[in-house]
Amino acid sequence: MARMEQARAWVIGGGPAGLMAAETLARRGHCVTVAEAMPTLGRKFLMAGKSGLNLTKNEPPDLFASRYGDGSGPLPELLGRFGPAEMRAWAEDLGQPLFTGSTGRVFPVAMKASPLLRAWRARLEADGVRIATRWRWCGWDGGALAFDTPEGRQGITPAATVLALGGASWRRLGSDGAWVPWLAARGVEIVPWAPANAGLKVRWSNHVAPHFGAPIKGAALLAGDTVHRGEFVISRRGLEGGGIYAVLRAVREGAALTLDLAPDRTAAELAARIGSARGSIGNRLRKAAKLAPPALALLMEFGRPLPADPHALAALTKAVPLRHDGPRPLDEAISSAGGIAWSAVDDGLMLRAVPGVFAAGEMLDWEAPTGGYLLTACFATGLRAGEAAARWIAC
């Protein structure tokens, strides 16, 4: 405990952003302690690894940075310092060989997070970083950081603090947003939370039940100015998957969601094909638009009664109104929008209202699609906060 108290820098949160900040501080010669509320580090990181650990996306830097959309603050600049190339080099430097999939997504050959996290922790400890698990931050007690620990309440007053406590999704993994009132009480502007990369709730009729778990492929989703061609899934609870995640922000902001089941044909072409087909409406659609049974089920669910006129039916097939009850709950989202407003931090991600305290990762108000963008930005913000905290200590 004595050595922990002597640490000039404390990082609160043991996920990717916090560990990157700790590594950056340690390599600049500072004594660093990482305080993590959970029994182990990187729980959300490990959860991501269960599906292969998509570290980043192999695409040009400008295109990569553009994926974060409006409201991303200084992220494009930060990604210029630590982007896809740096992410790959970082993982390989830890002895983890990588491969790039057909869509450009980059994965460890091991296809899981645990070997990478073990190697990273070993390197951090070799650099002198101290790790305190089951240390739960409780805000401030006067000027000191207050923690509930296995040894009781502790108060720490470091020269610099990096907060990397995550957003407000996946509470069971440690990202619970409990820190919001403590920062708000100190004058830090907070943008309300919202689910990002989450499914949509739909109350299905019985005829959709046979298609639960079925993917919808080859279609296009449209919400406001956002158009996305990507696979999604009909689930018991609604619509899930990357295609839905890609349009969720526009839907959250009030845009109506429609589905084009024949994006490679114009309405006129489709109408002509429907008009020349024979049989029931369902058979004509299967022949003319090549609709698989799950896609036809969605058309029936949201478009009944289907019009007999070929032009009206073609128009409906290309703009199926996907009625829903909004996003799944925040705690079910892969990530969260909202958090600390960009206007509340300076160029080094220091809280303007709380000098000497920096923020990194999902605490900040940004969102990104899945596909490696979330992790890469967490690392980039951790690097920036660590660098700025190191300069603060040196002043």
Stockholm file with secondary structure:
# STOCKHOLM 1.0

chainA/1-395         MARMEQARAWVIGGGPAGLMAAETLARRGHCVTVAEAMPTLGRKFLMAGKSGLNLTKNEPPDLFASRYGDGSGPLPELLGRFGPAEMRAWAEDLGQPLFTGSTGRVFPVAMKASPLLRAWRARLEADGVRIATRWRWCGWDGGALAFDTPEGRQGITPAATVLALGGASWRRLGSDGAWVPWLAARGVEIVPWAPANAGLKVRWSNHVAPHFGAPIKGAALLAGDTVHRGEFVISRRGLEGGGIYAVLRAVREGAALTLDLAPDRTAAELAARIGSARGSIGNRLRKAAKLAPPALALLMEFGRPLPADPHALAALTKAVPLRHDGPRPLDEAISSAGGIAWSAVDDGLMLRAVPGVFAAGEMLDWEAPTGGYLLTACFATGLRAGEAAARWIAC
#=GR chainA/1-395 SS CHHHHHCSEEEECCSHHHHHHHHHHHTTTCCEEEEESSSSSCHHHHHHHTTTCCCEECSCHHHHHHTTCTTCTTHHHHHHHSSHHHHHHHHHHTTCCEEECTTSEEEETTCSSHHHHHHHHHHHHHTTCEEEETCEEEEEETTEEEEEETTEEEEECCSEEEECCCCSSCGGGTCCCTTHHHHHHTTCCEEEEEEESCCEECCCCGGGGGGTTCEECSCEEEETTEEECCCEEEETTEEESHHHHHHHHHHHTTCCEEEESCTTSCHHHHHHHHHHCCSSHHHHHHHHHCCCHHHHHHHHHHHCSCCSSHHHHHHHHTSEECCCCCBCCGGGSSEEEEEECGGGBCTTCBBTTSTTEEECGGGBSCCCCTTTHHHHHHHHHHHHHHHHHHHHHHC
#=GC SS_cons         CHHHHHCSEEEECCSHHHHHHHHHHHTTTCCEEEEESSSSSCHHHHHHHTTTCCCEECSCHHHHHHTTCTTCTTHHHHHHHSSHHHHHHHHHHTTCCEEECTTSEEEETTCSSHHHHHHHHHHHHHTTCEEEETCEEEEEETTEEEEEETTEEEEECCSEEEECCCCSSCGGGTCCCTTHHHHHHTTCCEEEEEEESCCEECCCCGGGGGGTTCEECSCEEEETTEEECCCEEEETTEEESHHHHHHHHHHHTTCCEEEESCTTSCHHHHHHHHHHCCSSHHHHHHHHHCCCHHHHHHHHHHHCSCCSSHHHHHHHHTSEECCCCCBCCGGGSSEEEEEECGGGBCTTCBBTTSTTEEECGGGBSCCCCTTTHHHHHHHHHHHHHHHHHHHHHHC
//
